[in-house]
Amino acid sequence: MDTRNFPLAPLTEILQLPSMHRWLPALLIVALLAGFRVLSSAFPETLPNFQPLLALLLCSIVFLKGHQRWALPLAVWLLTDPITSLVQGYPVVGWHHLGIALGIAATVGVAMVARRHPRPAPLLISAIVAALGFYFLSNLVSFALDPLYAKNWQGFVQAQWTGPSGLGPTWIFLRNSIAANVAFTALFLIARQSLPQITVKSGAAVAR
């Protein structure tokens, strides 16, 4: 039987999902993660740096394709960064963004490597490595630019571990960053396994 005259249905009909409905889960995720990030920043004494953004960026780059891998993290970032900066007493645009940018770049590099082996164990290890890279680079910028730190070895240790006098140790941020990366990466993995897998079959008709 000649199947060339059979028109192919549009992708949205094959999936039986209107295009808007396919975006609703992503929009819900953005809203939830943005809200969580703002709330965690508003109460830094409870869980400082326990935020989902790095895990979201890591998993998006590993599992999504095309512009989607950047769309979710960028949306959460644009929605929350001005608010969290003001809540934490930083300017909306300041030198601290250099450390954040370097940390995000390190996370992207880790994610590009993790894409080669997107299994749970390597991905959770990648989440820990990404947290370490973000912490070291962001604190390195703090050491270089923040006047609270002396520009010597003692100041470097303060930036990376003990923190400036009277403000608490910075290692707490590392602990919470690792915990958040592992926890949220695990949640993303569980959610990915739980969601129904939608497959699109070939449009060619089968003759019997």
N, C-alpha and C positions, 0 to 999 in steps of 0.2 A: 504494500500500500504506500502511495506517495504521500508523505506527511508535510511537504513543503507548503501546501496551501492552508494548513491549520495555523491560524494566528496565535501567537504566544500571549498569554495573559500578563498584564502588568505585574511587577514584583509585589506591590501592595496587595493585589488580589490573590497572588500565590500564597503570600504569608497570611492573608485574611486579617490584616491589621491596618487600619487607616494610618497614614503617615504621622499624624499628630499623636495617636495613641502610642506609637513606637518611641516618641520622645518623652512621654510622661514619666516613665521610670527614671530616665536620666535627669529630668527636671526635679523630680522628688529627691533623688540622691544629692543633687547640688544644694537644694534647700536644706536638707538635713545636715549635710556636712558643713555648710556655711554657718548654720545655727550653732552646731556643736563647737566650731572653732571660735566663734564670738563668745559663747558662754565660757569656754575654758580660758579664754584670755581675760574675761571679766573677773575670774576668781583664780588668779595665778598662785595664791598661797595653797590652794587645794591640790591641783594637779598641774603644776607649771610645765608647759611645753607638751602636754598630752593632747596632740592634735592629729587629725587624719590626713592632712594635706599631702605629706610626703608619701604615705602609703597609697593614696589615691593616684598621685603622679606615677609612682612605680608600677602599679597594677594597670593603669591606663595604657602606658607605653608598652607593657608586656603583652596585654591581651587584646587591645583595640587596634584598629587599623586607620590609616589616613588621618583626616583632621580630627576624628573623634578622640584620638589618643591625647590630643592637646585641649580639646574643647572643655571637657569636664574640669580638669585641674585649673585651667585658666579662668573659667567661670567662677569657681569657688574663690580663687585668688583675688579676682577683681571685685567680687562682692564683699570680701571680708577684710582685705588688707588695710584699707583706710580706717575701718572701724577698730580693728585690733591695734593698730598703731596709736590711735588716739587714746584708747582704753589703757594701754600700757605706758602712756606718757611720752611716746615718740612722735616726731613730726610725720605728717602723711608721706612726705618724701624726705629721706635723710640718709646719712652715711650707713645706717644699719641695713639698708636695702642692698648694699654691696655684698655684705656677708650672706644675706639671704639668697641673692642671685648666685653666688658661688656655690652655696649649699645645694640649691636647686640644680645647678649644672652638674654637680657631682652625682646627684640622684638620677638625673637623666643618663649619665654615663653608666651607672650601675644597672639601670633598667635596660639599656641597650644590650649589655652583656647578658642579663637575665633572660632576655627574649629568646636566646638560643636554647635554653633549658627551662621552659616554663612549668616545671614541676613544683609541688608544694615545698619540699625541703630546700632546694636551691633558692626558691623565691623568698622563703622566710630568712635564709641566711643573707640574701641580698638586701632585705629590709633592714637587718642589723648593720650591714656595711654602709648602707645609705644614711642611716642615722649617725653613725660614727663620722662619715665624711661631712655631713651637714654641720654637725656639732663642731668639729675641728676647724673647718674653714670659717664658719661664722664667728667663732671665738677668736680666730686668728685676726680677722678684721677688727674685732673689738679691741684686741691687744694693740693693734697698730694705730687705731684712730681714737679710741676712747681715752680721755685724759685721766680717768680713774686708775689706769694701769701704768705703772712705771715701765719704761722701755728697757727692761733688762730681763734676765732669766727669772727672777722672782715674779715680775709682772706677767711673764708668759705663763708661769705655773698658776698664778691667780686666775688668769683668763681661762685656762683650760681645765682647772680643777677646783681651786678653793674659792674663787670669786673675790671681788673687792671687799675690803673690811666693812662689816656691818650690813652687807646685802645678801649674805648666805652663799653657800657653795654652788658653783656652776655644775658640778657633777650630777646634781639632782635633775637638771635639765637633760643631761645625757641619759640618765636612767629612764626618765619618763618618755624621752624621744624614742628610745629603743623599745620600751613597752608599748607605746602607741603604734609604732611601725609594725611590730609583730602582731599586735592584737587586730589592727584594722586590716592588715594584709591577710590574716587568717579569716577575718569576716568576709572580705572580698572573695577569697577562694571558696568559702562555704557557699556564699550567695551564687557564685558562678556555677558551682556544681549543682545547686538546688534549682536554678532556673531551667525551664524546659528548653531543650536545644531545638532551634528552628532550622530546618534544612529546606533548601530549595532544590527541587528535582529538575532534571533536564526537561526542556520544553518539547523534546521529540516524542511523538506518539509511538506507542508500541503496537504493532500490528499482530493480531492473533489469527 
